[in-house]
Amino acid sequence: MKPVRWACVAAAASALCLPAQAESLRCNGQISEVGESKLSILQKCGEPLLKDSYCKPVHQRTPIVPTVPGSTVVAVLPCEQVDEWVYDRGPGHLTATVKFESGQVTSIEYGRRLQR
């Protein structure tokens, strides 16, 4: 197999392993999209199968403060709350992971099928 063709096959195979990005999620006949609130998703899709929360660091530049002998410099690094909710969409469908930042949907990804 030629090197270029092999590279194309390898790239296509690796793309199949990644979760699929989506801009919407259908729940109970309604469409949920990026930009919606947690309340809106709960009303349309109900309680998720799994919930996860973590603190994502916020990157910002801070000025360098000269140290004074005998003093202590404390840096408080802020973070942004991120929530991920996983929905089981039923037999034959991939799970959907809805990510919230600042209380709004920032991404929807389709992943693996659940083992039953």
Stockholm file with secondary structure:
# STOCKHOLM 1.0

chainA/1-116         MKPVRWACVAAAASALCLPAQAESLRCNGQISEVGESKLSILQKCGEPLLKDSYCKPVHQRTPIVPTVPGSTVVAVLPCEQVDEWVYDRGPGHLTATVKFESGQVTSIEYGRRLQR
#=GR chainA/1-116 SS CCHHHHHHHHHHHHHHHSCEEESEEEETTEEEETTCBHHHHHHHHCSCSEEEEEEEECCCCCCCCCCCTTCCCCCCCCEEEEEEEEECCCTTSCCEEEEEETTEEEEEEECCCCCC
#=GC SS_cons         CCHHHHHHHHHHHHHHHSCEEESEEEETTEEEETTCBHHHHHHHHCSCSEEEEEEEECCCCCCCCCCCTTCCCCCCCCEEEEEEEEECCCTTSCCEEEEEETTEEEEEEECCCCCC
//
